[in-house]
Amino acid sequence: MKQNAIEVTGLNKKFGNRHIIENFNIEIEKGEFVAIVGPSGCGKSTLLNILGMLENYDGGKIKINGKKLPEINSKAATMVRRKVINYLFQNYALIDNETVEKNLLIAMEFVNKSHKEKINMISKTLDYVGLKHLQKEVVNTLSGGEQQRVALARTILKPGNIVLADEPTGSLDPKSSDNAFGLIKQLCKENGKTVVMVTHNMELAKRADRIVEMPLIRK
């Protein structure tokens, strides 16, 4: 029997007096790739922020790998962010004036390996995503598609089996977006990652294991 990576029960979130998320429930199995869709303003990105402990919520229960989600400012939350949660964002969140290698070394700060072992892991992962030749290049010299692949390499190298992806291919042209999505799905599956992806692109969403639609709350 498969175990759940994420369990959300009766989740509520308000901005002021407005309900953004109301009584939302979802269970996501370990290793599953789930696409979250819905109209603008329905709380898709807010849900990811809550799961990633970047925002508080107003009610409900959340479990990550069977354990209650800790308070966002707690030491326990810091440990979960370091060891369990990975983020994959539309803007890549890379350090522009550092090399690809340096960006990936920073992501591996809490990996219990020697510097030499980390460099070898980085080389192998970059080779897999087709960027080994850019390992020593500064990030701001790379194209958008190349930066997205660096961000994906970081997701694979960083500890953590849950990937929260917010429109990860949204800034790419259709062909690059399609290629990047295929690579995200392939590498996450091969590395046993659970993926929760927010997208407006229904063609990409259909390639996930499952689609979950969030309703627009009008209150």
C-alpha positions as CSV (number, residue, x, y, z in Angstrom):
1,M,0.0,0.0,0.0
2,K,1.4,3.4,-1.0
3,Q,2.0,6.1,1.6
4,N,1.0,9.7,1.3
5,A,3.6,12.4,0.9
6,I,1.0,15.1,1.5
7,E,-2.4,15.1,3.3
8,V,-4.5,18.3,3.4
9,T,-7.8,18.2,5.3
10,G,-10.3,21.1,5.6
11,L,-7.8,23.8,4.6
12,N,-8.9,27.4,4.9
13,K,-7.1,30.6,4.0
14,K,-8.4,34.2,4.0
15,F,-6.9,37.5,2.9
16,G,-8.7,40.0,5.0
17,N,-12.4,39.1,4.9
18,R,-12.0,37.2,1.6
19,H,-11.9,33.4,1.5
20,I,-9.2,32.3,-0.9
21,I,-9.2,28.6,0.0
22,E,-12.2,27.0,1.8
23,N,-12.4,23.4,3.2
24,F,-9.9,22.1,0.6
25,N,-8.9,18.5,0.8
26,I,-6.2,16.5,-1.1
27,E,-4.0,13.5,-0.6
28,I,-0.9,13.0,-2.7
29,E,0.9,9.7,-2.7
30,K,4.7,9.4,-2.6
31,G,6.2,9.5,-6.1
32,E,3.0,11.0,-7.6
33,F,3.0,13.9,-10.1
34,V,-0.1,16.1,-9.5
35,A,-1.1,19.2,-11.5
36,I,-3.1,21.8,-9.7
37,V,-5.3,23.9,-12.0
38,G,-8.1,26.4,-11.6
39,P,-9.0,30.0,-12.4
40,S,-6.8,32.9,-11.5
41,G,-7.4,33.9,-7.8
42,C,-8.5,30.4,-6.7
43,G,-5.4,30.0,-4.4
44,K,-3.2,27.7,-6.4
45,S,0.1,29.5,-5.6
46,T,-1.1,30.2,-2.1
47,L,-1.6,26.4,-1.6
48,L,2.0,25.8,-2.6
49,N,3.2,28.6,-0.3
50,I,1.3,27.0,2.6
51,L,2.7,23.6,1.8
52,G,6.2,25.1,1.6
53,M,5.7,27.0,4.9
54,L,6.1,30.3,3.2
55,E,2.6,31.4,4.3
56,N,0.4,30.6,7.3
57,Y,-3.2,29.2,7.0
58,D,-6.3,29.9,9.0
59,G,-7.7,26.4,9.5
60,G,-7.4,22.7,8.7
61,K,-4.8,20.1,9.0
62,I,-1.7,19.4,6.9
63,K,0.7,16.4,7.1
64,I,4.0,16.0,5.2
65,N,5.3,12.5,5.1
66,G,2.9,11.6,7.9
67,K,3.9,14.4,10.2
68,K,2.0,17.5,11.1
69,L,3.3,20.6,9.2
70,P,5.3,22.7,11.7
71,E,4.9,26.4,12.5
72,I,6.5,28.4,9.7
73,N,9.0,30.2,12.0
74,S,10.0,27.2,14.0
75,K,13.3,25.3,13.9
76,A,11.4,22.2,12.8
77,A,10.1,24.2,9.7
78,T,13.7,25.1,8.8
79,M,14.7,21.5,8.9
80,V,11.7,20.5,6.8
81,R,12.6,23.1,4.2
82,R,16.2,21.9,4.2
83,K,15.6,18.2,4.0
84,V,12.1,17.6,2.6
85,I,10.8,20.4,0.5
86,N,12.2,21.5,-2.9
87,Y,11.0,24.6,-4.8
88,L,10.9,25.0,-8.6
89,F,9.7,28.5,-9.6
90,Q,9.0,30.3,-12.8
91,N,11.8,32.8,-12.1
92,Y,14.3,29.9,-11.4
93,A,15.5,31.7,-8.1
94,L,19.2,31.3,-9.1
95,I,22.0,33.7,-8.1
96,D,22.6,35.5,-11.4
97,N,26.2,36.6,-10.8
98,E,27.4,33.2,-9.6
99,T,28.4,30.2,-11.7
100,V,26.2,27.2,-12.3
101,E,28.4,25.1,-10.1
102,K,28.3,27.6,-7.2
103,N,24.5,27.8,-7.4
104,L,24.3,24.0,-7.1
105,L,26.9,23.8,-4.3
106,I,24.8,26.2,-2.3
107,A,21.8,24.0,-2.8
108,M,23.9,21.1,-1.5
109,E,25.0,22.8,1.7
110,F,23.3,20.2,3.9
111,V,24.3,17.2,1.8
112,N,26.7,15.0,3.9
113,K,29.3,14.6,1.2
114,S,32.8,15.9,0.6
115,H,33.4,18.9,-1.7
116,K,34.9,16.6,-4.3
117,E,31.9,14.2,-4.1
118,K,29.5,17.1,-4.5
119,I,31.4,18.4,-7.6
120,N,31.2,14.9,-9.1
121,M,27.4,14.7,-8.4
122,I,26.9,18.1,-9.9
123,S,28.8,17.1,-13.1
124,K,26.8,14.0,-13.5
125,T,23.5,15.8,-13.0
126,L,24.4,18.6,-15.4
127,D,25.4,16.0,-17.9
128,Y,22.0,14.4,-17.5
129,V,20.2,17.6,-18.2
130,G,22.5,18.5,-21.1
131,L,24.4,21.3,-19.4
132,K,27.8,19.8,-18.3
133,H,29.6,22.2,-20.7
134,L,28.1,25.1,-18.7
135,Q,29.2,24.0,-15.2
136,K,31.7,26.9,-14.9
137,E,29.5,29.5,-16.6
138,V,27.9,32.5,-14.8
139,V,24.1,32.1,-14.7
140,N,23.3,35.5,-16.2
141,T,25.0,34.4,-19.5
142,L,22.5,31.4,-19.9
143,S,19.3,31.4,-21.8
144,G,15.9,31.0,-20.1
145,G,15.7,27.3,-21.0
146,E,19.2,26.7,-19.8
147,Q,18.5,28.4,-16.5
148,Q,15.4,26.3,-16.1
149,R,17.5,23.2,-16.5
150,V,19.9,24.4,-13.9
151,A,17.0,24.9,-11.5
152,L,15.9,21.4,-12.3
153,A,19.4,20.0,-11.6
154,R,19.2,21.9,-8.2
155,T,15.9,20.2,-7.5
156,I,17.5,16.8,-8.1
157,L,20.6,17.5,-6.1
158,K,19.0,19.1,-3.1
159,P,17.8,16.9,-0.3
160,G,14.0,16.4,-0.2
161,N,11.5,14.2,-1.8
162,I,8.7,16.8,-2.4
163,V,8.9,19.3,-5.2
164,L,6.6,22.3,-5.2
165,A,6.6,23.7,-8.7
166,D,4.8,27.0,-9.4
167,E,4.4,27.6,-13.2
168,P,7.9,26.1,-13.7
169,T,7.8,26.5,-17.5
170,G,5.7,29.6,-17.6
171,S,8.4,32.0,-18.9
172,L,9.5,29.7,-21.7
173,D,8.4,29.5,-25.3
174,P,6.1,26.5,-26.2
175,K,8.8,24.2,-27.5
176,S,11.2,24.9,-24.6
177,S,8.2,24.6,-22.1
178,D,7.3,21.2,-23.5
179,N,10.9,19.9,-23.3
180,A,11.4,21.3,-19.8
181,F,8.2,19.7,-18.6
182,G,9.2,16.3,-20.0
183,L,12.6,16.6,-18.3
184,I,11.0,17.6,-15.0
185,K,8.7,14.6,-15.0
186,Q,11.3,12.2,-16.1
187,L,14.0,13.2,-13.6
188,C,11.6,13.5,-10.7
189,K,10.2,10.0,-11.4
190,E,13.6,8.5,-11.7
191,N,14.7,10.1,-8.4
192,G,11.5,9.2,-6.5
193,K,10.3,12.8,-6.1
194,T,6.7,13.8,-5.4
195,V,5.7,16.7,-7.5
196,V,2.9,19.3,-6.9
197,M,2.8,21.6,-9.9
198,V,0.6,24.7,-10.4
199,T,-0.1,25.5,-14.0
200,H,-2.5,27.3,-16.3
201,N,-1.3,25.1,-19.2
202,M,-3.9,22.3,-19.5
203,E,-1.9,20.5,-22.2
204,L,1.0,20.1,-19.7
205,A,-1.4,19.3,-16.8
206,K,-2.8,16.4,-18.8
207,R,0.6,14.8,-18.8
208,A,0.7,14.6,-15.0
209,D,-0.4,11.5,-13.1
210,R,-3.5,13.4,-11.9
211,I,-5.2,16.8,-12.2
212,V,-6.8,18.5,-9.2
213,E,-8.9,21.6,-9.9
214,M,-9.3,24.3,-7.3
215,P,-12.5,26.2,-7.3
216,L,-12.8,30.0,-7.2
217,I,-14.3,31.0,-3.8
218,R,-16.6,34.0,-4.1
219,K,-17.0,35.1,-0.5
